[in-house]
Amino acid sequence: MTDETTYKRRIFEANRMIFDEGDPADIVYILSSGAVEIRVDTLTDYPRVLTRINVGDVFGELALLEGRSHQAAAIATRKSEVLEVTREEFLDRLNAADPVMKAVVNHLVSSLRTTARELKKSAAQI
């Protein structure tokens, strides 16, 4: 890993899928411009929007950190530019982080995992 690492920038037109439910999580995304929605049940008659990603937000990180496939889809709702950080680069930088920051990230991941599970349970009850 070097400080000169370059990240891939990609453009997604409106209504283009960035990743789908079940896709492998091998990239973390940072939204540079545009707008993205995180949706579930995209192949059903009742897709749901879980959240909207704003410029500067990171997405796709939870599945990558947990080593599992994406549980939701990310869809550009307007023409959008994202910065892609590969799994290897992301984990290298995380592992090189200050131990306190690493502990904070691990805590946040755990909290997000719990919240996602609870949301899934309540959605199933509706």
CNS distance restraints for C-alpha pairs under 8 A (distance, minus, plus):
assign (resid   1 and name CA) (resid   5 and name CA) 7.11 0.50 0.50
assign (resid   1 and name CA) (resid  89 and name CA) 7.23 0.50 0.50
assign (resid   1 and name CA) (resid  92 and name CA) 7.12 0.50 0.50
assign (resid   7 and name CA) (resid  83 and name CA) 6.33 0.50 0.50
assign (resid   7 and name CA) (resid  84 and name CA) 5.89 0.50 0.50
assign (resid   7 and name CA) (resid  85 and name CA) 5.98 0.50 0.50
assign (resid   8 and name CA) (resid  83 and name CA) 5.84 0.50 0.50
assign (resid   8 and name CA) (resid  84 and name CA) 5.23 0.50 0.50
assign (resid   8 and name CA) (resid  85 and name CA) 7.21 0.50 0.50
assign (resid   9 and name CA) (resid  81 and name CA) 6.76 0.50 0.50
assign (resid   9 and name CA) (resid  82 and name CA) 5.69 0.50 0.50
assign (resid   9 and name CA) (resid  83 and name CA) 4.66 0.50 0.50
assign (resid   9 and name CA) (resid  84 and name CA) 6.19 0.50 0.50
assign (resid  10 and name CA) (resid  81 and name CA) 5.58 0.50 0.50
assign (resid  10 and name CA) (resid  82 and name CA) 5.43 0.50 0.50
assign (resid  10 and name CA) (resid  83 and name CA) 6.59 0.50 0.50
assign (resid  10 and name CA) (resid  84 and name CA) 7.47 0.50 0.50
assign (resid  11 and name CA) (resid  79 and name CA) 7.14 0.50 0.50
assign (resid  11 and name CA) (resid  80 and name CA) 5.63 0.50 0.50
assign (resid  11 and name CA) (resid  81 and name CA) 4.45 0.50 0.50
assign (resid  11 and name CA) (resid  82 and name CA) 6.50 0.50 0.50
assign (resid  12 and name CA) (resid  16 and name CA) 6.01 0.50 0.50
assign (resid  12 and name CA) (resid  17 and name CA) 7.83 0.50 0.50
assign (resid  12 and name CA) (resid  18 and name CA) 7.28 0.50 0.50
assign (resid  12 and name CA) (resid  76 and name CA) 6.43 0.50 0.50
assign (resid  12 and name CA) (resid  79 and name CA) 5.70 0.50 0.50
assign (resid  12 and name CA) (resid  80 and name CA) 5.22 0.50 0.50
assign (resid  12 and name CA) (resid  81 and name CA) 6.34 0.50 0.50
assign (resid  12 and name CA) (resid  82 and name CA) 7.99 0.50 0.50
assign (resid  13 and name CA) (resid  76 and name CA) 6.80 0.50 0.50
assign (resid  13 and name CA) (resid  78 and name CA) 6.50 0.50 0.50
assign (resid  13 and name CA) (resid  79 and name CA) 4.28 0.50 0.50
assign (resid  13 and name CA) (resid  80 and name CA) 6.39 0.50 0.50
assign (resid  14 and name CA) (resid  76 and name CA) 5.32 0.50 0.50
assign (resid  14 and name CA) (resid  77 and name CA) 4.93 0.50 0.50
assign (resid  14 and name CA) (resid  78 and name CA) 4.11 0.50 0.50
assign (resid  14 and name CA) (resid  79 and name CA) 4.62 0.50 0.50
assign (resid  14 and name CA) (resid  80 and name CA) 7.27 0.50 0.50
assign (resid  15 and name CA) (resid  75 and name CA) 6.14 0.50 0.50
assign (resid  15 and name CA) (resid  76 and name CA) 5.36 0.50 0.50
assign (resid  15 and name CA) (resid  77 and name CA) 5.23 0.50 0.50
assign (resid  15 and name CA) (resid  78 and name CA) 6.89 0.50 0.50
assign (resid  16 and name CA) (resid  75 and name CA) 5.70 0.50 0.50
assign (resid  16 and name CA) (resid  76 and name CA) 5.51 0.50 0.50
assign (resid  16 and name CA) (resid  77 and name CA) 7.61 0.50 0.50
assign (resid  17 and name CA) (resid  73 and name CA) 7.23 0.50 0.50
assign (resid  17 and name CA) (resid  74 and name CA) 5.97 0.50 0.50
assign (resid  17 and name CA) (resid  75 and name CA) 4.40 0.50 0.50
assign (resid  17 and name CA) (resid  76 and name CA) 6.37 0.50 0.50
assign (resid  18 and name CA) (resid  73 and name CA) 7.48 0.50 0.50
assign (resid  18 and name CA) (resid  74 and name CA) 5.33 0.50 0.50
assign (resid  18 and name CA) (resid  75 and name CA) 5.61 0.50 0.50
assign (resid  18 and name CA) (resid  76 and name CA) 6.94 0.50 0.50
assign (resid  19 and name CA) (resid  23 and name CA) 6.40 0.50 0.50
assign (resid  19 and name CA) (resid  70 and name CA) 7.81 0.50 0.50
assign (resid  19 and name CA) (resid  73 and name CA) 5.48 0.50 0.50
assign (resid  19 and name CA) (resid  74 and name CA) 5.37 0.50 0.50
assign (resid  19 and name CA) (resid  75 and name CA) 7.34 0.50 0.50
assign (resid  20 and name CA) (resid  70 and name CA) 6.92 0.50 0.50
assign (resid  20 and name CA) (resid  72 and name CA) 6.33 0.50 0.50
assign (resid  20 and name CA) (resid  73 and name CA) 4.10 0.50 0.50
assign (resid  20 and name CA) (resid  74 and name CA) 6.46 0.50 0.50
assign (resid  21 and name CA) (resid  40 and name CA) 7.29 0.50 0.50
assign (resid  21 and name CA) (resid  69 and name CA) 7.48 0.50 0.50
assign (resid  21 and name CA) (resid  70 and name CA) 5.18 0.50 0.50
assign (resid  21 and name CA) (resid  71 and name CA) 5.03 0.50 0.50
assign (resid  21 and name CA) (resid  72 and name CA) 4.50 0.50 0.50
assign (resid  21 and name CA) (resid  73 and name CA) 4.93 0.50 0.50
assign (resid  22 and name CA) (resid  69 and name CA) 5.16 0.50 0.50
assign (resid  22 and name CA) (resid  70 and name CA) 5.13 0.50 0.50
assign (resid  22 and name CA) (resid  71 and name CA) 6.12 0.50 0.50
assign (resid  22 and name CA) (resid  72 and name CA) 7.57 0.50 0.50
assign (resid  23 and name CA) (resid  69 and name CA) 5.41 0.50 0.50
assign (resid  23 and name CA) (resid  70 and name CA) 5.57 0.50 0.50
assign (resid  24 and name CA) (resid  68 and name CA) 6.88 0.50 0.50
assign (resid  24 and name CA) (resid  69 and name CA) 4.42 0.50 0.50
assign (resid  24 and name CA) (resid  70 and name CA) 6.31 0.50 0.50
assign (resid  25 and name CA) (resid  60 and name CA) 6.91 0.50 0.50
assign (resid  25 and name CA) (resid  61 and name CA) 7.93 0.50 0.50
assign (resid  25 and name CA) (resid  63 and name CA) 5.76 0.50 0.50
assign (resid  25 and name CA) (resid  64 and name CA) 4.87 0.50 0.50
assign (resid  25 and name CA) (resid  67 and name CA) 7.23 0.50 0.50
assign (resid  25 and name CA) (resid  68 and name CA) 6.53 0.50 0.50
assign (resid  25 and name CA) (resid  69 and name CA) 5.23 0.50 0.50
assign (resid  25 and name CA) (resid  70 and name CA) 5.92 0.50 0.50
assign (resid  25 and name CA) (resid  87 and name CA) 7.95 0.50 0.50
assign (resid  26 and name CA) (resid  64 and name CA) 6.04 0.50 0.50
assign (resid  26 and name CA) (resid  86 and name CA) 6.14 0.50 0.50
assign (resid  26 and name CA) (resid  87 and name CA) 4.97 0.50 0.50
assign (resid  27 and name CA) (resid  60 and name CA) 6.92 0.50 0.50
assign (resid  27 and name CA) (resid  61 and name CA) 7.62 0.50 0.50
assign (resid  27 and name CA) (resid  64 and name CA) 7.09 0.50 0.50
assign (resid  27 and name CA) (resid  84 and name CA) 6.17 0.50 0.50
assign (resid  27 and name CA) (resid  85 and name CA) 5.54 0.50 0.50
assign (resid  27 and name CA) (resid  86 and name CA) 4.55 0.50 0.50
assign (resid  27 and name CA) (resid  87 and name CA) 5.28 0.50 0.50
assign (resid  28 and name CA) (resid  58 and name CA) 7.08 0.50 0.50
assign (resid  28 and name CA) (resid  59 and name CA) 6.19 0.50 0.50
assign (resid  28 and name CA) (resid  60 and name CA) 5.09 0.50 0.50
assign (resid  28 and name CA) (resid  61 and name CA) 5.19 0.50 0.50
assign (resid  28 and name CA) (resid  64 and name CA) 7.25 0.50 0.50
assign (resid  28 and name CA) (resid  84 and name CA) 5.87 0.50 0.50
assign (resid  28 and name CA) (resid  85 and name CA) 5.11 0.50 0.50
assign (resid  28 and name CA) (resid  86 and name CA) 6.38 0.50 0.50
assign (resid  28 and name CA) (resid  87 and name CA) 6.91 0.50 0.50
assign (resid  28 and name CA) (resid  90 and name CA) 7.42 0.50 0.50
assign (resid  29 and name CA) (resid  58 and name CA) 5.59 0.50 0.50
assign (resid  29 and name CA) (resid  59 and name CA) 5.29 0.50 0.50
assign (resid  29 and name CA) (resid  60 and name CA) 6.14 0.50 0.50
assign (resid  29 and name CA) (resid  61 and name CA) 7.57 0.50 0.50
assign (resid  29 and name CA) (resid  82 and name CA) 6.12 0.50 0.50
assign (resid  29 and name CA) (resid  83 and name CA) 5.64 0.50 0.50
assign (resid  29 and name CA) (resid  84 and name CA) 4.85 0.50 0.50
assign (resid  29 and name CA) (resid  85 and name CA) 6.30 0.50 0.50
assign (resid  30 and name CA) (resid  55 and name CA) 7.82 0.50 0.50
assign (resid  30 and name CA) (resid  56 and name CA) 6.13 0.50 0.50
assign (resid  30 and name CA) (resid  57 and name CA) 5.70 0.50 0.50
assign (resid  30 and name CA) (resid  58 and name CA) 4.48 0.50 0.50
assign (resid  30 and name CA) (resid  59 and name CA) 6.46 0.50 0.50
assign (resid  30 and name CA) (resid  82 and name CA) 5.46 0.50 0.50
assign (resid  30 and name CA) (resid  83 and name CA) 5.04 0.50 0.50
assign (resid  30 and name CA) (resid  84 and name CA) 6.64 0.50 0.50
assign (resid  31 and name CA) (resid  35 and name CA) 7.66 0.50 0.50
assign (resid  31 and name CA) (resid  36 and name CA) 7.96 0.50 0.50
assign (resid  31 and name CA) (resid  53 and name CA) 7.47 0.50 0.50
assign (resid  31 and name CA) (resid  54 and name CA) 6.88 0.50 0.50
assign (resid  31 and name CA) (resid  55 and name CA) 5.01 0.50 0.50
assign (resid  31 and name CA) (resid  56 and name CA) 5.33 0.50 0.50
assign (resid  31 and name CA) (resid  57 and name CA) 5.74 0.50 0.50
assign (resid  31 and name CA) (resid  58 and name CA) 6.59 0.50 0.50
assign (resid  31 and name CA) (resid  80 and name CA) 7.42 0.50 0.50
assign (resid  31 and name CA) (resid  81 and name CA) 6.28 0.50 0.50
assign (resid  31 and name CA) (resid  82 and name CA) 4.57 0.50 0.50
assign (resid  31 and name CA) (resid  83 and name CA) 6.45 0.50 0.50
assign (resid  32 and name CA) (resid  55 and name CA) 5.46 0.50 0.50
assign (resid  32 and name CA) (resid  56 and name CA) 5.96 0.50 0.50
assign (resid  32 and name CA) (resid  80 and name CA) 7.36 0.50 0.50
assign (resid  32 and name CA) (resid  81 and name CA) 5.32 0.50 0.50
assign (resid  32 and name CA) (resid  82 and name CA) 5.23 0.50 0.50
assign (resid  32 and name CA) (resid  83 and name CA) 6.61 0.50 0.50
assign (resid  33 and name CA) (resid  55 and name CA) 5.52 0.50 0.50
assign (resid  33 and name CA) (resid  79 and name CA) 7.96 0.50 0.50
assign (resid  33 and name CA) (resid  80 and name CA) 5.22 0.50 0.50
assign (resid  33 and name CA) (resid  81 and name CA) 5.12 0.50 0.50
assign (resid  33 and name CA) (resid  82 and name CA) 7.07 0.50 0.50
assign (resid  34 and name CA) (resid  54 and name CA) 7.82 0.50 0.50
assign (resid  34 and name CA) (resid  55 and name CA) 6.81 0.50 0.50
assign (resid  34 and name CA) (resid  76 and name CA) 7.50 0.50 0.50
assign (resid  34 and name CA) (resid  77 and name CA) 7.63 0.50 0.50
assign (resid  34 and name CA) (resid  78 and name CA) 5.49 0.50 0.50
assign (resid  34 and name CA) (resid  79 and name CA) 5.58 0.50 0.50
assign (resid  34 and name CA) (resid  80 and name CA) 4.01 0.50 0.50
assign (resid  34 and name CA) (resid  81 and name CA) 6.48 0.50 0.50
assign (resid  35 and name CA) (resid  52 and name CA) 7.41 0.50 0.50
assign (resid  35 and name CA) (resid  53 and name CA) 6.22 0.50 0.50
assign (resid  35 and name CA) (resid  54 and name CA) 6.11 0.50 0.50
assign (resid  35 and name CA) (resid  55 and name CA) 7.08 0.50 0.50
assign (resid  35 and name CA) (resid  76 and name CA) 5.81 0.50 0.50
assign (resid  35 and name CA) (resid  77 and name CA) 5.49 0.50 0.50
assign (resid  35 and name CA) (resid  78 and name CA) 5.49 0.50 0.50
assign (resid  35 and name CA) (resid  79 and name CA) 7.39 0.50 0.50
assign (resid  35 and name CA) (resid  80 and name CA) 6.11 0.50 0.50
assign (resid  36 and name CA) (resid  52 and name CA) 5.90 0.50 0.50
assign (resid  36 and name CA) (resid  53 and name CA) 5.10 0.50 0.50
assign (resid  36 and name CA) (resid  54 and name CA) 7.21 0.50 0.50
assign (resid  36 and name CA) (resid  74 and name CA) 6.47 0.50 0.50
assign (resid  36 and name CA) (resid  75 and name CA) 5.41 0.50 0.50
assign (resid  36 and name CA) (resid  76 and name CA) 4.29 0.50 0.50
assign (resid  36 and name CA) (resid  77 and name CA) 5.40 0.50 0.50
assign (resid  36 and name CA) (resid  78 and name CA) 7.34 0.50 0.50
assign (resid  36 and name CA) (resid  80 and name CA) 7.59 0.50 0.50
assign (resid  37 and name CA) (resid  49 and name CA) 6.55 0.50 0.50
assign (resid  37 and name CA) (resid  50 and name CA) 7.52 0.50 0.50
assign (resid  37 and name CA) (resid  51 and name CA) 5.92 0.50 0.50
assign (resid  37 and name CA) (resid  52 and name CA) 4.47 0.50 0.50
assign (resid  37 and name CA) (resid  53 and name CA) 5.91 0.50 0.50
assign (resid  37 and name CA) (resid  74 and name CA) 5.68 0.50 0.50
assign (resid  37 and name CA) (resid  75 and name CA) 5.35 0.50 0.50
assign (resid  37 and name CA) (resid  76 and name CA) 6.47 0.50 0.50
assign (resid  37 and name CA) (resid  77 and name CA) 6.69 0.50 0.50
assign (resid  38 and name CA) (resid  49 and name CA) 5.89 0.50 0.50
assign (resid  38 and name CA) (resid  50 and name CA) 5.55 0.50 0.50
assign (resid  38 and name CA) (resid  51 and name CA) 5.37 0.50 0.50
assign (resid  38 and name CA) (resid  52 and name CA) 6.24 0.50 0.50
assign (resid  38 and name CA) (resid  53 and name CA) 7.45 0.50 0.50
assign (resid  38 and name CA) (resid  72 and name CA) 6.36 0.50 0.50
assign (resid  38 and name CA) (resid  73 and name CA) 5.55 0.50 0.50
assign (resid  38 and name CA) (resid  74 and name CA) 4.59 0.50 0.50
assign (resid  38 and name CA) (resid  75 and name CA) 6.51 0.50 0.50
assign (resid  39 and name CA) (resid  47 and name CA) 6.69 0.50 0.50
assign (resid  39 and name CA) (resid  48 and name CA) 5.41 0.50 0.50
assign (resid  39 and name CA) (resid  49 and name CA) 4.38 0.50 0.50
assign (resid  39 and name CA) (resid  50 and name CA) 5.47 0.50 0.50
assign (resid  39 and name CA) (resid  51 and name CA) 7.36 0.50 0.50
assign (resid  39 and name CA) (resid  72 and name CA) 5.55 0.50 0.50
assign (resid  39 and name CA) (resid  73 and name CA) 5.15 0.50 0.50
assign (resid  39 and name CA) (resid  74 and name CA) 6.38 0.50 0.50
assign (resid  39 and name CA) (resid  75 and name CA) 7.57 0.50 0.50
assign (resid  40 and name CA) (resid  47 and name CA) 5.79 0.50 0.50
assign (resid  40 and name CA) (resid  48 and name CA) 5.43 0.50 0.50
assign (resid  40 and name CA) (resid  49 and name CA) 6.64 0.50 0.50
assign (resid  40 and name CA) (resid  50 and name CA) 7.07 0.50 0.50
assign (resid  40 and name CA) (resid  71 and name CA) 7.42 0.50 0.50
assign (resid  40 and name CA) (resid  72 and name CA) 4.82 0.50 0.50
assign (resid  40 and name CA) (resid  73 and name CA) 6.16 0.50 0.50
assign (resid  41 and name CA) (resid  46 and name CA) 6.64 0.50 0.50
assign (resid  41 and name CA) (resid  47 and name CA) 4.60 0.50 0.50
assign (resid  41 and name CA) (resid  48 and name CA) 6.47 0.50 0.50
assign (resid  41 and name CA) (resid  72 and name CA) 7.70 0.50 0.50
assign (resid  42 and name CA) (resid  46 and name CA) 7.40 0.50 0.50
assign (resid  42 and name CA) (resid  47 and name CA) 4.69 0.50 0.50
assign (resid  42 and name CA) (resid  48 and name CA) 7.42 0.50 0.50
assign (resid  42 and name CA) (resid  73 and name CA) 7.36 0.50 0.50
assign (resid  43 and name CA) (resid  47 and name CA) 7.17 0.50 0.50
assign (resid  53 and name CA) (resid  57 and name CA) 6.04 0.50 0.50
assign (resid  53 and name CA) (resid  58 and name CA) 7.81 0.50 0.50
assign (resid  53 and name CA) (resid  59 and name CA) 7.55 0.50 0.50
assign (resid  60 and name CA) (resid  64 and name CA) 6.64 0.50 0.50
assign (resid  60 and name CA) (resid  70 and name CA) 7.42 0.50 0.50
assign (resid  61 and name CA) (resid  65 and name CA) 6.02 0.50 0.50
assign (resid  62 and name CA) (resid  66 and name CA) 6.14 0.50 0.50
assign (resid  62 and name CA) (resid 109 and name CA) 6.55 0.50 0.50
assign (resid  62 and name CA) (resid 112 and name CA) 7.80 0.50 0.50
assign (resid  62 and name CA) (resid 113 and name CA) 7.81 0.50 0.50
assign (resid  63 and name CA) (resid  67 and name CA) 5.92 0.50 0.50
assign (resid  63 and name CA) (resid  68 and name CA) 5.23 0.50 0.50
assign (resid  63 and name CA) (resid  69 and name CA) 5.93 0.50 0.50
assign (resid  63 and name CA) (resid  70 and name CA) 5.57 0.50 0.50
assign (resid  63 and name CA) (resid  71 and name CA) 7.57 0.50 0.50
assign (resid  64 and name CA) (resid  68 and name CA) 6.45 0.50 0.50
assign (resid  64 and name CA) (resid  69 and name CA) 7.61 0.50 0.50
assign (resid  64 and name CA) (resid  87 and name CA) 6.87 0.50 0.50
assign (resid  65 and name CA) (resid 109 and name CA) 7.78 0.50 0.50
assign (resid  76 and name CA) (resid  80 and name CA) 6.21 0.50 0.50
assign (resid  85 and name CA) (resid  89 and name CA) 6.35 0.50 0.50
assign (resid  85 and name CA) (resid  90 and name CA) 6.13 0.50 0.50
assign (resid  86 and name CA) (resid  90 and name CA) 6.05 0.50 0.50
assign (resid  87 and name CA) (resid  91 and name CA) 6.03 0.50 0.50
assign (resid  88 and name CA) (resid  92 and name CA) 5.98 0.50 0.50
assign (resid  89 and name CA) (resid  93 and name CA) 6.16 0.50 0.50
assign (resid  90 and name CA) (resid  94 and name CA) 6.12 0.50 0.50
assign (resid  91 and name CA) (resid  95 and name CA) 5.92 0.50 0.50
assign (resid  92 and name CA) (resid  96 and name CA) 6.20 0.50 0.50
assign (resid  93 and name CA) (resid  97 and name CA) 6.26 0.50 0.50
assign (resid  94 and name CA) (resid 102 and name CA) 6.58 0.50 0.50
assign (resid  95 and name CA) (resid 102 and name CA) 7.33 0.50 0.50
assign (resid  97 and name CA) (resid 101 and name CA) 6.38 0.50 0.50
assign (resid  97 and name CA) (resid 102 and name CA) 6.07 0.50 0.50
assign (resid  98 and name CA) (resid 102 and name CA) 6.22 0.50 0.50
assign (resid  99 and name CA) (resid 103 and name CA) 6.14 0.50 0.50
assign (resid 100 and name CA) (resid 104 and name CA) 6.30 0.50 0.50
assign (resid 101 and name CA) (resid 105 and name CA) 6.23 0.50 0.50
assign (resid 102 and name CA) (resid 106 and name CA) 6.22 0.50 0.50
assign (resid 103 and name CA) (resid 107 and name CA) 6.12 0.50 0.50
assign (resid 104 and name CA) (resid 108 and name CA) 6.18 0.50 0.50
assign (resid 105 and name CA) (resid 109 and name CA) 6.19 0.50 0.50
assign (resid 106 and name CA) (resid 110 and name CA) 6.26 0.50 0.50
assign (resid 107 and name CA) (resid 111 and name CA) 6.22 0.50 0.50
assign (resid 108 and name CA) (resid 112 and name CA) 6.07 0.50 0.50
assign (resid 109 and name CA) (resid 113 and name CA) 6.07 0.50 0.50
assign (resid 110 and name CA) (resid 114 and name CA) 6.32 0.50 0.50
assign (resid 111 and name CA) (resid 115 and name CA) 6.19 0.50 0.50
assign (resid 112 and name CA) (resid 116 and name CA) 5.98 0.50 0.50
assign (resid 113 and name CA) (resid 117 and name CA) 6.23 0.50 0.50
assign (resid 114 and name CA) (resid 118 and name CA) 6.28 0.50 0.50
assign (resid 115 and name CA) (resid 119 and name CA) 6.15 0.50 0.50
assign (resid 116 and name CA) (resid 120 and name CA) 6.13 0.50 0.50
assign (resid 117 and name CA) (resid 121 and name CA) 6.26 0.50 0.50
assign (resid 118 and name CA) (resid 122 and name CA) 6.26 0.50 0.50
assign (resid 119 and name CA) (resid 123 and name CA) 6.02 0.50 0.50
assign (resid 120 and name CA) (resid 124 and name CA) 6.17 0.50 0.50
assign (resid 121 and name CA) (resid 125 and name CA) 6.51 0.50 0.50
assign (resid 122 and name CA) (resid 126 and name CA) 6.68 0.50 0.50
